[in-house]
């Protein structure tokens, strides 16, 4: 004979799964976010590598006045389009018409004379900041800067002055950050959202099985059965937690598949986690789903109506966001105490693992216990309050 709380859990779960629309919305919410940030990262990769794939087109007015500059532009895979003289309106129209053009380079009428007289020769770079040509424009600016440096060095040498005199110090930069650590910093804020199904997927079932049943007067029938208060609460708790666990596990698995499939190497990043790591993250995230379900069950029991329970739990959904927001605003470094805060511990653990560092056993243990112990305490409290008929029936 099955325990009473298992029978209640299966009964509540069967009733919840009959609501096809609710289940569909939960699946949509669970699968939507990994797909969305996968598309977002794909677009970032596409914009970052567009110059290498398609090259850069640059319209130049007065290209014949600076043949050396044109040669340097072509060496950097920049296609120079010789353009007839245009006024400001014509340049703006050209940039609006041709999306692939990174900008318009216009050499002034006195460029040749000023260049020969060793005076500043003006070059105008016109661009459309609203267009997606920022990386291409920066490459053009780098070529112009390098061209100016080369001309200055040649002029100094012609006067018997070493160009090194203008550079008294030489700074060499060495980046010790790995691809995994850069990717963790870049997508760390996105990873923090992966744990929200623990609080969202079981919420409607928790409200319906408590405040909803009390309004329908079916909770009185359930209490009349040979089941103790803690068994009723445990059954409803496990039912809501099961939905939260399924949603959370699906989201983590899908996110891992998306990040493993994306070509992050093209932007100097990588996703270092494997299936064993994701399995460990899912295991230590189970208490988070249990805590969310326990909190929702306890709060929904305390509400006097179904609508009040929905409103209350909608506000409670904001609580998991607070630790992560506070830590990011204060720019705090990873510390051991973060693994003792529910939700923040899971986010911190996943972020540190994605950096490719060995986090050790203690963070896993703290992450597990930080949610498991409060979950058991809340369920025990809800079971104790369930014994009061005045409390349950709201009389």
N, C-alpha and C positions, 0 to 999 in steps of 0.2 A: 504493500500500500504506500502510495506516494505521500510525502509530507504535505500538510495543508498549504504551506506557503508556496510549494511548487505547483499545486493544483490551481491556486489563485493566480500565480504568475502566468501559467499557460492560458488560463481563462481570459485574463486581461489582455494578454498578447494576441490571442485569437480575435478578440473583439476589435482591437486596434488595427490589425492587419486587414480587417474587412473594409475599412475606410480607404478605398483605393486612391481617392484624391489626396488624402492626407499623406499617404505613403509616397505618392508620386511627387508631391511638393518637397518632402524630406529628401528624396533621392536627388531631385533637381538642385536643391540648396547644397547638398553634399558634393555633388559632382561639378557644380558650376564654378566654384572658386579655383580649384586646380586647373581647370581648362582656361579660365580667364587669365591667371597669371602666366600660364604657358604661352598663351597668345601674346601677352604683353612682352615677355622676354624674347619671343620670336621676333617681334617688331623691333626691339632694341638691337638684336643681333643683325637683323636685316639692314637697319640704318647704319650700324657701325661698319659693316662690310660692303656697303653699296659702292664706295669709292673703288675698292679693289676689284669688284665684279664689273662695274659699268664704266669705270674711269670718271674723269672730271672734265666737264666742258666749261670753257671760260671765253666769253666774248671780249675781244680786245679792240679798242679804238686807238689807232695810231701805232700798230704793232711794228711797223718798219722803223720807228724811231729808237727801238731798243732790241736789236737782234739777239744780243747775248741773253737778255732776260727771257725772250721767247724760247731760246734754246734750253734754258734751265727749266722752264715750265714744262716743255715737252719731255725732258728727261724724267720728270716726276709723274709721268703718265697723265698729264693735263693737256687736253686737246684745245689748242688755240684756234678760235674762230675769228678771223679778221673781219671786223665790222666797220661799216661806214660811219662817219661822224654823226652823232645823235645828241639832241638836247636832253634836258632832265626828264621831260615828259616822255620822250622816245625811249630813254633807258628804262624808265619805270614800266612802260608798256612792253618792252622786250622781256623784262624779268617776269612780268605777269603771264606773258604768252608762252615762254619756254620754261617749263618746270625743271628740266634737266640742267639748265645753265646755272652754275654755282654763283656767278656774279658777272659784272661787267668791269673791265679794267680800262680806264681812259687816261691816256698820257696827254699832258698839257701841251699846248702849242709851242711853248718855249722849253720843252723837255730837252731837246738836243742842245740848245744853246746853253742852258743852265748846267747840263751834264758836262759839256766841254769846258765851261768856265769854273768847274768844281764848286758850283753853287747847288743848294738843294733843288733837285728836279722833282716836281710834283707828279705823283701817280694817284689817281682816284680809283678807289675800289667801291663799286656800287653793288649792293646785295639786298635781298628781301628777307628780313629777319623772320617773317611769318612762314616762309617756306622751309622744308626739311632739308636744307643744304648747309647746316652749320658745320659738320665735320669737313665737307669739301671746301668750304670757305676758309676754315682754319688751315688746311693744307696749302691753299693759295697764299695766305698770309705768311706761313712759314717760308715759302719759296721767296717771297718778296723780302722778308727779313734777312734770309741768307744771302740774297743778291746784294742788298745794301751793305752787309758786313764784308762781302768779298770786294766790293768796289772801294770801301773805306780802307781795307788792308792794302790793296794795290796802290792806292794813292799815298799811303804812309810809306810804303817801300820805295816809291818813286822819289820821295823826299828824304830818303835815308833814315827813316824812323821805323823801328820794329813795331809791328802790330801788337806784340806782346805787352808793350808799354801801356796800352789801354785796358789790359786785363791783368791787374796786379795779383789777383787770386784766381784759382781754378777749382771749381766745385765739382766733385764727382759724386754722383748719387748711386746708392746701392739699395735696392728694394729687397728685403728679406721675406716679404710676405709671399705666401704660396698661393697658387690658384684657388685652392680650397678655402683659405682664409679670406681672400678677396670676394669669392662668391658668397661666403657666409655673411660678410658685411653688406653685400649688395642686396641679397634676397632675404636677409634676416627678418626684416619687417613683414615680408610676405609669409614667411614660415610661421610667424606667430598666430596667424589667422587659421592655421590648419586644425587647431584644437577647439574651435568654437562649436563644431557639431556635438561635442560632449554636452553643451548647455542648450543646444537648440533642438536636437533630434528627439529627445525624450520629453520636451516641455509640454506639448499638447496632450500626450498620453498621460502625463502626471496630473495635469489639470482635470482632464476628463474623468480619470479614475478616482478622484477625490472630490473636488468641488462639483464636478458634473454629476457624479453619482449621488451626491447629497441633495442636489436640486431635483433629480429624478426620483428620489426616495428609494433607490436601489441599494444604497449603502446600509440602510436598516435591515434589508433582507439578508445581506451578506453578514452582518454582525449577528444575526439570529442563528447562523450556521455554527456547527461545532468547531470553531476555529478561534484561537486566542488573538488578542489584539496585536501582538508582535508578529504573528504569522500573517495577518491581513496586511499590515504595513510592509513586511518583508516581501510578500508576494508582489504588491504594487510597486515597491521600490525596484525589485529585480526586473520587472517588466519594463519600466521606464529606462532603467540602466541598460537593458539589452538593446533597445533602440539606439541609445546614445553610443554604446560600444560599437555597434554595427556601422553607424554613420561615421564615427571617428576613425575606425579602422579603414573603411573604404576611402576616406579622404586622404589619409596618410599614404596608403598604397598607390592611389592614383597620382598623388603629388610626386612620389618617388619615381613612378614610371615616366611622368612628364619630364621631370628634371634629368633623368637618365637618358632620355631620348633627345633632348635639346642639345645642339652643338655649342655648348658653353665655351669650348676651347677656342672658338673663333674670336671671343672677346676676352681672352686671358683668364678664364674661370673654369671650374670643374665642380662636379657633384661627386663627393668622395664616399658617400654612404652606400652600403650594399644591403642585400635583403636581410642579412642577419641583424644589421644595425637597425633597420626599420622594424624588424620583429621585436627587438628589445625596446624601442621607443613605444610601440603599440602596447607591450606588456606593462610598462611603467605608467602608461596613460590610462589603463583600465580603472584605477582608483579615482581618476579625475571624472570619468563618466559616472562612477558610483556616487561620488560626492555631489555632482550636479543633480542627479536624480533624487538623492536624499534631500537636498536643499529644496528642490521643487516640490516634492511630496509634502514636506513639512510646512512650507509656506502656503501651498494650495489648500491644505487642511485648515489652516488658520483663517482663510478667506471665507466670507459669509455668502459669496455667490460665485458663479462661474466667471462672470465678467470681471469681478474684483480680483479673482485669482489670475486671470489673463493679464490684467493691467499690472499687477504686482510683479509677476514673473517677467514681464517685458522690461520693467525697470531693473530687475535683478540681472538681466542679460548684460547690462553695462558693467557690472562688477568685475567680470574676468578681464576686461580691458584695462582697468585702472593700474594694476601693478606694472604691466608692460609699458604703459604710457608714462607713468612716473619715472621708471628707470631710464627710458629713452630721453625724457625731458631733462633729467638731472645728469645725463651722460655718465652713468655709473658703470664701473668696470665689473666684470663677472666676479662674484664673491660666493662663498659657501652658503651664506644665509639665504641667497636667492633660491636655492634648492629646497628650502623649507617653506616656501610660499606657494600654495596651490596655483596652478595655471602658469605662473611665472617660472616655476621650476621646470615644467615641461618645455616651455619656450626656450629657456636658457640651455637645457640639456640638448635639445635638438640643434640649437645654434652652435654650441661648442663641438658637438659631434660632427657637424658639417664642416668645421674648420680642419678636421683631420687630426685632432689632438686626442690623446688618451685621457679621458675624464676620470677613470678609476671607478671603483665599485660604490664608494660612499655617495656620490651624486645620484646614482640610480636608486640606492636604498632610501635616501632622503626624499627623492621625488615620489617614490611609491608611498612612503609613510605619510608624507605631508598631506595627501588627499585621502588615504585609506582611514586614518585615525579619525579625522573630522566626520567622514561619511558614517562610520559606525556609531559615533556619538550622536549625530543628528537622527539616525534611524532609531536608536534606543530612546531618545527623547520623544520622537513621534509615536513610537509604540506605547510609551508611558501616557502620553496625552490621549491616545486612542481609547484608553480604558474609560475615559470620562464621556458618558452619553451626552451630557449637557454641552461639552465641547464639540463633539462630533456632529450633533444634530443642530448646533447653533441656537439653542433655546435659552 
